[in-house]
Amino acid sequence: MAQTVHRMPALTLNTDGHPHPRENTLVGLTAVLGAISFITSFFHNLHLLTSWTGLFGIVTGLLGMYVSVTTAERFVLMVTLGASAIGFYLGIARGGLWG
């Protein structure tokens, strides 16, 4: 009797085979906020955008870490949480949340 092999896609956050829509949404949201915060931290006049997106990225990243299920989710969350934190700290250093 031949057995079939179920292969998972190479790039997936659901390494356990179960869907995690809430966790994946938090990972995606943290990734977007972290990228925006990190990229805009290179521009001094965008400190408001940098600090606010960094703050929201940190909050969503920590919430995502709290509810994450798989190691792949945690890996992406840690990388993007770090990017959000760097952007947040640089935004605070250059003018803060309110200018």
N, C-alpha and C positions, 0 to 999 in steps of 0.2 A: 504494500500500500504506500503510495507516494504521499509525502507530506509537502505541503506548500509553505513557503517562507514568506512571511509578511514583512516587507521592508518598509521602513519609515522614510519619509523624505529627509535629506541631509540637513536642511535648515528648518527646524521646527522647534517650537517651545513646548509642545505636548509630547515629551519623550516617553511618557507612560502610556500613551495611546488613548487617553481620555481628553475630551475637549474641556478647555478652561476659559470660557469667554470673559469672565470678570478679570481674571489674572492677566490674560493676554491684553486686554484693554488697558489695564494699568501699566503694563510693560510698554506698550506702544505710546501711551500718553507721556510717560516718563522719558522715553527716548526722544520724542518730539520736543518736549520742554527742555531737556538737557542739551539737545543739539542747538536749539535757538539760544539758550542761555550761554553756552560755551562760545558759539560763533559771534554773538553780539558783544561778548566781553572784550573783544579786540578793539572796539570802537568806544572812545571815551564819552561821546555825546549820547550814547544809547544806554546809559547806566540804569535808567528807570525800567526799560524793557528787560535788561539783563538781570536786575535784582528781583523783579517780580516773577519772571519765568523761572529763575533759579529757585526762588522760594516755593513756588507751586510744584516744581520738579522734585524738590526735596520731600515735600509732603506726600506727593503721589508715589514717589519711590519708596519711602518708608512704609506707606500703607501697602504697597505691592509686596514688599519684603515680608510683611506680616501675614499676608494671605497666600503667598506663592507656594506652589506645590512641587515644581520640578527644579532641577539644578540649572537647566538652561534658562529658565525665567530668572532665577537668582543671579546668574552670571550677567545677563543683559541689564538687569536692574542695578547691579553694583557699578557697572561701567557708566551707565547713564546717570546714576545718582551722583557719582563722582564728578561728571561733567556739569551737572546742575549745581553742585556745591561750589565748584571752582568759579562758575559764572556768578553765582550768588555772592560769594565773597569779594570778587573783583567789582561787582556792581555796588556793593555796600562801601567798598573802599573809595570808589570814585564819585560818590554822591548820595548813595542810599536809596531808600524806597520812595521818598517823597521829594527828592531834589535837593 
